[in-house]
Amino acid sequence: MMKGREAALRALLACRKNGAWSDGALKECLKDMDRREAALASCLCYGVMQNRLCLEHWLAPFVRGKLQPAVREILQLALFQITMMDKIPSSAAVNEAVNLAKIYANPQAARLVNGVLRSVLRAMPLPMPEELSVRYSHPQELVELLGENVGHRLEALLQSHNTTPPTVLQVNPLRITAEELQSILVQGGAKVESHPWLNNCLTVTGSGSIDRLDAFKNGLFYVQDAAARLAVMAAGVEPGMRVLDCCAAPGGKSFAAALAMEDRGELISCDIHAHKLKLIEKGAQRLGISILRTQLQDASKWVPEWESAMDVVIADVPCSGLGTIRKKPDIRYKDLKQTEKLPELQLRILKNQASYVKPGGVLLFSTCTILRRENQAVARAFLEENPDYVLEDVEFPEGSGIPTGAMTTLLPCDYDTDGFFICKFRRKS
């Protein structure tokens, strides 16, 4: 059976060589692994991704010439263990790195790995880089962009991106109570706590692979960040409504809406990719949701029969995803130029979806980014072109600390959620 360090190495190589996303590459490598080794693999893979620029900075004085991709990843894996993990002896990190080099490179590379790491150990402790970009491993262009949007909260935000986010479970009240689910998960060896400010919501650690749990297979919960759940709560969905989720994949907001509706009413979940609709359908079936139906639909294209027909439209539009760096650390290394045209698409989707809302109904606009150009700027442009809509304040759960407002940006360093934007529009009666 594959060990944790090797699984982490294979996932990192898939990201480097094939452009794979770390979460998907890691999930593929963790199949059928021992729980403890899988946890180690996840910690190592995400740890290297989160600290890559810092690790490269530390390695630079000890390495000459160009390294094979496998050797570079092996060195960074070992250096992460040596510098940023307390429970792994440095000798074990070095020995395992040498063994991996023998398998994934050659004996000469193994000697190089051993020599470099021994030199690193003699130089410990390594000084922390002063530049925020290197210290927190964010490309300088991204640091500047985030700084323009969060101001004095920049370093706190960068630091939060290198922490492990909580795994948040939304309880399925159609099948179980939060207390009953917590008891089941604790009996299975997981550490489970009630979410500090969200009802029917738990945080869990030590559960292993979530989708392998019987409680998951039996539809007792689904995984969703608290911020996404807040967006559905802000929409004010109620039983008996007709609701449209126009960019629904992977389905979390649709599921939250269906449960808020007590599985009564009509819920249409759309996406532009047919294979993602299959995943939504499978999830709804697992949860016992009967009111959800899917439709293959481009959110920017008009559907005449939906005109003024929906009580609520949820528009969680395509975005840069920079609010999810904690969960997808490799997003920070992607080309920012690819995100510059997103506001045009977002506004086009909002204008189209607005035509589907009944007079007096709600259009809920959300993204998993914190950039004003994709959030507030789009919302204001929408209002300018749609005078029959007004902003409406949202009251967030007591204890969350989130202030009441119609346009709300959540930062992970402030609320321990994804970076997220929630904006509520009401169509005039």
RODO-117213 format. One line per 3 residues: their letters; for each residue x, y, z of C-alpha. Coordinates in steps of 0.001 Angstrom, whole numbers, always signed. Layout:
<sites>
A	X,Y,Z | ...
</sites>
This chain:
<sites>
MMK	+0,+0,+0 | +1305,+3474,-901 | +2669,+5526,+1978
GRE	+1819,+9160,+2705 | +5043,+10735,+1461 | +4905,+8886,-1839
AAL	+1241,+9800,-2373 | +2041,+13459,-1720 | +4952,+13316,-4162
RAL	+2824,+11753,-6887 | +116,+14384,-6422 | +2669,+17215,-6576
LAC	+4228,+15762,-9719 | +788,+15524,-11347 | +257,+19210,-10589
RKN	+3692,+20226,-11887 | +3767,+18058,-15015 | +126,+17856,-16043
GAW	-1366,+21063,-14669 | -3677,+19070,-12382 | -5422,+20728,-9434
SDG	-3979,+19605,-6104 | -7293,+18522,-4568 | -8193,+16322,-7544
ALK	-4696,+14877,-7932 | -4492,+14132,-4225 | -7915,+12502,-4112
ECL	-6840,+10148,-6888 | -3704,+9192,-4969 | -5506,+8616,-1657
KDM	-7836,+5882,-2888 | -7865,+2911,-473 | -5038,+4361,+1653
DRR	-4731,+3899,+5391 | -6382,+6825,+7203 | -3212,+7976,+8958
EAA	-1100,+7789,+5806 | -3807,+9619,+3847 | -3829,+12377,+6463
LAS	-24,+12666,+6209 | -196,+12815,+2409 | -2777,+15607,+2527
CLC	-769,+17586,+5070 | +2427,+17278,+3019 | +886,+17999,-387
YGV	-1040,+21066,+745 | +1844,+22181,+2957 | +4275,+22257,+35
MQN	+1731,+23988,-2202 | +1026,+26601,+457 | +4697,+27306,+1102
RLC	+6342,+26649,-2274 | +7955,+30073,-2784 | +9316,+30110,+755
LEH	+10694,+26576,+391 | +12340,+27495,-2914 | +13874,+30552,-1248
WLA	+15340,+28409,+1531 | +16654,+25733,-838 | +18316,+28136,-3278
PFV	+21656,+28556,-1387 | +22079,+24779,-1131 | +21293,+23785,-4727
RGK	+23281,+24382,-7895 | +22001,+23880,-11403 | +18666,+22650,-12672
LQP	+16914,+19828,-10825 | +14660,+17098,-12138 | +11001,+17817,-11229
AVR	+10863,+14757,-8967 | +14050,+15743,-7138 | +12823,+19312,-6614
EIL	+9513,+18063,-5181 | +11286,+15530,-2944 | +13549,+18254,-1533
QLA	+10613,+20575,-889 | +8641,+17787,+792 | +11556,+17052,+3110
LFQ	+12252,+20719,+3818 | +8606,+21312,+4704 | +8776,+18463,+7224
ITM	+12035,+19767,+8690 | +11004,+23412,+9008 | +7232,+23400,+9503
MDK	+6227,+20108,+11154 | +6914,+19432,+14829 | +6125,+15718,+15103
IPS	+8378,+14332,+12361 | +12076,+13829,+13254 | +14402,+15496,+10770
SAA	+16305,+12246,+10353 | +13128,+10491,+9212 | +12366,+13267,+6723
VNE	+15868,+12984,+5229 | +15894,+9176,+5057 | +12477,+8993,+3412
AVN	+13473,+11683,+907 | +16561,+9679,-67 | +14440,+6543,-521
LAK	+11980,+8415,-2746 | +14825,+9787,-4834 | +16092,+6242,-5445
IYA	+12637,+5254,-6725 | +11602,+8373,-8661 | +15044,+9503,-9885
NPQ	+18343,+7589,-9552 | +21165,+6778,-7062 | +23075,+9929,-7993
AAR	+20003,+12054,-7280 | +19556,+10251,-3967 | +23104,+11259,-2952
LVN	+22368,+14843,-3966 | +19156,+14878,-1896 | +21023,+13514,+1115
GVL	+23813,+16081,+772 | +21484,+19054,+344 | +19305,+18129,+3295
RSV	+22279,+17458,+5565 | +23584,+20931,+4685 | +20167,+22401,+5486
LRA	+20159,+20732,+8897 | +23559,+22223,+9726 | +22235,+25684,+8797
MPL	+19095,+25509,+10921 | +17184,+27565,+11912 | +16585,+29137,+8529
PMP	+15685,+32863,+8598 | +12123,+33763,+7676 | +11941,+35810,+4447
EEL	+10985,+39454,+4943 | +9003,+39896,+1696 | +5335,+39010,+2188
SVR	+5266,+37383,-1242 | +8008,+34911,-317 | +7087,+34477,+3353
YSH	+3518,+33449,+2540 | +4225,+32049,-955 | +1965,+34263,-3050
PQE	+3236,+35646,-6368 | +3997,+39358,-6049 | +1328,+40295,-8609
LVE	-1293,+38514,-6499 | -44,+40139,-3279 | -450,+43558,-4867
LLG	-3932,+42731,-6178 | -5129,+41418,-2826 | -3627,+44421,-1065
ENV	-5647,+46750,-3279 | -8803,+44959,-2122 | -8220,+44322,+1591
GHR	-5832,+47092,+2636 | -4437,+46657,+6147 | -5839,+43113,+6390
LEA	-3387,+41898,+3733 | -886,+40049,+5916 | -3631,+38462,+8010
LLQ	-5291,+37279,+4793 | -2064,+35857,+3346 | -1344,+34088,+6623
SHN	-4848,+32596,+6738 | -4377,+31176,+3237 | -1676,+28880,+4639
TTP	-3860,+27416,+7370 | -6060,+24326,+7255 | -9752,+25232,+6868
PTV	-12388,+23362,+8878 | -14355,+20627,+7151 | -17932,+21864,+7498
LQV	-20833,+19419,+7338 | -24373,+20586,+6655 | -26795,+18238,+8400
NPL	-29674,+16805,+6354 | -32761,+17518,+8500 | -34880,+15321,+6215
RIT	-33091,+12327,+7714 | -31373,+13179,+11002 | -30767,+15812,+13674
AEE	-27415,+17465,+14277 | -27122,+15790,+17673 | -27761,+12330,+16228
LQS	-25251,+12834,+13425 | -22623,+14124,+15825 | -23025,+11006,+17959
ILV	-22626,+8723,+14936 | -19476,+10474,+13722 | -17893,+10530,+17199
QGG	-18491,+6806,+17523 | -16602,+6407,+14250 | -13527,+8104,+15740
AKV	-13932,+11633,+14372 | -13646,+14828,+16382 | -16912,+16688,+15850
ESH	-18160,+20031,+17164 | -21251,+22112,+16567 | -20538,+25041,+14295
PWL	-20124,+28156,+16450 | -22865,+30170,+14699 | -24669,+28036,+12092
NNC	-27587,+25811,+13015 | -27664,+22229,+11710 | -23978,+22477,+10929
LTV	-20953,+20588,+12282 | -17184,+20892,+11933 | -15190,+17666,+11788
TGS	-11560,+16525,+11913 | -10028,+13059,+11940 | -12800,+11484,+9906
GSI	-10631,+10293,+7023 | -12083,+10458,+3534 | -15564,+11946,+3963
DRL	-17190,+10198,+1002 | -16209,+6783,+2394 | -18257,+7267,+5580
DAF	-21531,+5353,+5899 | -23166,+8551,+7178 | -22241,+10255,+3911
KNG	-23355,+7345,+1739 | -26683,+7293,+3593 | -27283,+10974,+2869
LFY	-27114,+12234,+6448 | -25062,+15294,+5473 | -23218,+17069,+2678
VQD	-20015,+19103,+2742 | -20356,+22852,+2239 | -18461,+25871,+3499
AAA	-20346,+28106,+5898 | -20112,+31056,+3489 | -21999,+29214,+755
RLA	-24679,+28235,+3244 | -24993,+31895,+4271 | -25666,+32870,+659
VMA	-28698,+30588,+515 | -29877,+31816,+3912 | -29594,+35398,+2640
AGV	-31847,+34545,-295 | -34712,+33831,+2124 | -35800,+30586,+468
EPG	-39009,+29131,+1957 | -41142,+25983,+1467 | -43411,+26088,-1583
MRV	-41322,+28577,-3551 | -40119,+28247,-7115 | -36335,+28621,-7050
LDC	-33690,+28685,-9777 | -30005,+27994,-9127 | -28476,+29111,-12414
CAA	-24824,+28044,-11909 | -25476,+25134,-9619 | -22491,+22772,-9840
PGG	-21302,+21103,-7677 | -24743,+21440,-6090 | -24206,+22616,-2519
KSF	-26401,+25712,-2785 | -29149,+23743,-4510 | -29087,+21202,-1702
AAA	-29161,+23963,+924 | -32120,+25576,-837 | -34019,+22288,-1088
LAM	-33559,+21600,+2617 | -34593,+25157,+3533 | -37715,+24505,+1419
EDR	-38311,+21293,+3424 | -38354,+19513,+59 | -41582,+21339,-897
GEL	-41895,+23539,-3968 | -39845,+23521,-7172 | -36083,+23822,-7564
ISC	-34324,+24003,-10940 | -30559,+23479,-10908 | -28697,+24481,-14062
DIH	-25188,+24146,-15356 | -23429,+24430,-18679 | -21736,+21012,-18318
AHK	-23813,+17844,-18586 | -21447,+15711,-16472 | -21797,+18153,-13578
LKL	-25581,+17834,-13719 | -25157,+14093,-13230 | -23217,+14783,-10029
IEK	-25970,+17122,-8771 | -28635,+14497,-9504 | -26611,+11849,-7698
GAQ	-26180,+14120,-4682 | -29884,+14982,-4525 | -30783,+11295,-4684
RLG	-28339,+10501,-1875 | -29884,+13221,+303 | -33462,+12182,-455
ISI	-34336,+15470,-2174 | -37289,+15088,-4538 | -38046,+18674,-5673
LRT	-34790,+19219,-7547 | -34601,+18845,-11307 | -31607,+19676,-13439
QLQ	-31389,+21451,-16777 | -28465,+21908,-19136 | -28391,+25667,-19567
DAS	-25974,+28513,-20216 | -26761,+31078,-17505 | -26175,+33951,-19931
KWV	-28758,+32636,-22452 | -32438,+33567,-22112 | -35175,+31000,-21416
PEW	-38526,+32631,-22350 | -40720,+30360,-20203 | -38883,+31414,-17056
ESA	-39602,+35119,-17470 | -40915,+36587,-14171 | -41574,+33034,-12925
MDV	-39166,+32579,-9990 | -39522,+33601,-6366 | -35753,+33373,-5925
VIA	-32866,+33141,-8361 | -29468,+32164,-6950 | -26612,+33363,-9156
DVP	-23310,+32086,-7795 | -21489,+33173,-10925 | -18129,+32040,-12396
CSG	-15279,+33904,-10715 | -11542,+33895,-10082 | -11989,+31639,-7026
LGT	-9417,+33572,-5015 | -11526,+33146,-1884 | -10797,+29403,-1866
IRK	-6995,+29545,-1707 | -7029,+27753,+1662 | -8670,+24722,+37
KPD	-7038,+25010,-3377 | -3601,+26463,-2653 | -2451,+26172,-6266
IRY	-4997,+28811,-7365 | -2484,+31407,-6155 | -60,+30389,-8920
KDL	-2531,+30657,-11807 | -2391,+33400,-14445 | -4383,+36408,-13201
KQT	-4860,+37720,-16729 | -7330,+34903,-17327 | -9660,+36462,-14737
EKL	-9801,+39991,-16157 | -12803,+39400,-18431 | -14882,+37661,-15766
PEL	-16801,+40814,-14698 | -18271,+41109,-18208 | -19579,+37543,-18033
QLR	-20844,+38012,-14479 | -22825,+41127,-15416 | -24249,+39403,-18482
ILK	-25434,+36494,-16337 | -26977,+38783,-13704 | -28883,+40817,-16305
NQA	-30248,+37656,-17863 | -31195,+36021,-14568 | -32915,+39211,-13401
SYV	-35616,+38697,-16016 | -36648,+35430,-14339 | -37460,+36944,-10937
KPG	-41086,+37697,-10077 | -41956,+41242,-9000 | -41145,+41291,-5282
GVL	-38757,+38350,-5643 | -35049,+38003,-4853 | -31938,+37792,-7003
LFS	-29023,+36548,-4893 | -25595,+37304,-6360 | -22533,+35580,-4897
TCT	-18941,+34675,-5712 | -16084,+32851,-4004 | -13671,+35723,-4546
ILR	-12873,+38935,-2667 | -11989,+41154,-5632 | -14119,+44284,-5866
REN	-13975,+44238,-9667 | -15855,+40919,-9622 | -18146,+41840,-6734
QAV	-19172,+45386,-5800 | -18322,+46803,-9224 | -20510,+44216,-10949
ARA	-23346,+44779,-8465 | -23299,+48546,-9019 | -23178,+48152,-12793
FLE	-26182,+45837,-12568 | -28181,+48361,-10535 | -27422,+51124,-13008
ENP	-28861,+49060,-15848 | -31769,+47543,-13891 | -33716,+50290,-12077
DYV	-36472,+47829,-11118 | -34055,+46248,-8606 | -32900,+47561,-5222
LED	-30370,+46361,-2679 | -31712,+44698,+466 | -29866,+44292,+3757
VEF	-29098,+40817,+5074 | -28955,+39983,+8767 | -26404,+37271,+9439
PEG	-26548,+34712,+12284 | -26046,+35919,+15826 | -22532,+35175,+16980
SGI	-21015,+35294,+13505 | -19795,+38849,+13916 | -20764,+39606,+10317
PTG	-22360,+43055,+10093 | -25746,+43560,+8490 | -25468,+44691,+4891
AMT	-26645,+44271,+1318 | -23136,+43724,-84 | -20936,+41658,+2218
TLL	-17387,+40406,+1703 | -16218,+37596,+3986 | -12488,+37110,+4602
PCD	-11170,+33770,+5905 | -8977,+35611,+8393 | -12058,+37255,+9934
YDT	-14791,+34585,+9914 | -12990,+31261,+9220 | -15008,+30818,+6029
DGF	-14050,+30851,+2383 | -13395,+34292,+988 | -16868,+35106,-302
FIC	-19172,+37851,-1531 | -22932,+37960,-908 | -25236,+40570,-2470
KFR	-29020,+40579,-2223 | -31224,+42317,-4780 | -35016,+42682,-4468
RKS	-37154,+43270,-7547 | -39631,+46039,-6991 | -43238,+44904,-6658
</sites>
